[in-house]
Amino acid sequence: MEITIRKMKRGDENFVVDMMKKFFSSPATITDGSEKIFAANVKNCLDDSTCADGFVFVDGEKIIGYAVTAKSYSTEFGGECIWLEDIFVEEEYRGRGVGSKFLRHVKKIYPQKIFRLESEADSAALNLYKRFGFRELPYLEMVCVKEMI
């Protein structure tokens, strides 16, 4: 198995949207997403957004996962942040080093940035994140989305 990581490109849309459906229907998110949200996410990743970058994980010719990063700034940490928004690996490829490879990849392409992510408290990936230097923050995260009001 030789996993490669590359930027999302045209032609990846259906594969990524199918994986987004799985990701957003899992306990990792509080919403189930929607076709409109998935399409907007992929469009932003493909259209050279200043805020979002999309990546796919490929085994040979098969897309086996995806990730989305988002750029922001942290006044708390005094620097630009890269949010690891989505990291999804198809179940049969989990535990094979794909997440580690992706984390090394983003640290290389975004040097000197602060990395943040959200995770379920009982996620199997917590040990991976901790090995890469992530630590828990004692915050309550809140969200306000117009559709929810």
N, C-alpha and C positions, 0 to 999 in steps of 0.2 A: 504494500500500500504506500503510494507516494502522494501525499496530500499537498496540493498547492493552494495558495490564497491569491486571489486577484480581485481587482475592482469589478463591481457589477457592470455588465454591458448589455446592450440591446440583445434580446433573445433569451435573457435570463428571467424575464418578468414572470412567466407562468410558474417556473420552478420556485422562485422566491415567494410569490404570493401563496402557493400551496404550503410552503414551510411556515409563512407568517400565520396562516390559518391554524396550524398545529401549535405554534408558539403562543398565539393569543388565546387559544382555547385551553391552555395549560394553567396550572396554578401560578405561573410566573408573572401573570398580568391580572389586573382587576377587571379588565374589559375583554370582550370577545373580539374587539375590532370590528371592521366592516370592509366590504369590498372597496368603498370609497377611501377609507383610511389606508388600506393596503396599496391601492393604486397611487395615492398621494406619496406614500413612503417610497415606493419604487421610483416614481417619477422624480422626486427630489434627489434620489441617489444617482439617477442617470443623467440629470440635467445640470450637472456641475453646480449644485447648490453650494452656497457659501456656508451652510450650516450642517449638512449631512453628507456622509460618505457611505457607500454600500460596498460590501465585500461578499464574495462567495468562496466556499471551500469546495475544492474539486478533487475527486479521486479518479484519475484518468480523464474521462470525458464526463463523468457523472457528478452533478452538483449534489453535495451531501450536507450542506449547511450554508448559513449566511450570517452576516453581522451588519449592524448599522452603528455608525459612530456619529455623534453630534458635537458641535463645537460650542463652547460657552466661555464665560469668564467667572472666576470666583474671587469675590472681595475677601472672603475668609482666608483663602490660601494665597491671594495676591498674584494670580496668574491665569493664563488661559487653560481651560479644561477640555478634555476629551471625554465625553460621556459614552460609555459602552452601552448603547441603548438596547440592542437585541444581540444576543449570541445564541444561535440555534444550530445544533448538530443532530442529524437524523439518529434515532435511537441506536441502530446497529453500529454506528461509528463512535458512540460515546465511550470514554475511557481509553481511547487510543491516541491521545496526545494532540487532538485537533485544537482544543481550547488553548493549550500551552503554546502551540505554534502560532495561533492567532494573537495571543497576548504579546508574544515576542515580536510579531510583525507590527502591531500598532505602536509598541514602544520604539521600534526602529523608525517608523515613518512619521511619528509625532514626537521627536526628541524634546526633552525639556518641558513637556506638558504635564499637567496634573491629570490623573485618570480617576474617573468616578464611575460607579455602576450601582445598580440596585439588584438585590437578590432576595429570593425567598430565604427565610431564616433556616429552613432545613434542606436547602439545596445541596445536591451532591457536589456541586462545583465550588462550594465555600472553601474547601481545603486548597483547591487550585488557586483561587483568588488570593488567599492568604500567603501561599508560597511566592506569589508575584508581588507581595508587599502591600496588598490592600488590607485595610483594617476597618472594623465596624465603627460607624459614627452613631452617637446616641440621639439621633434626630427622629422626630415624627415627620414624615413627609406628607404633604397635602397637595391636592390638585383641585383645580376649578376648570371645568370644560363647559363651554356654553350649552352643549347638548344635554349636560347633566342637570342643569338648573331648571 
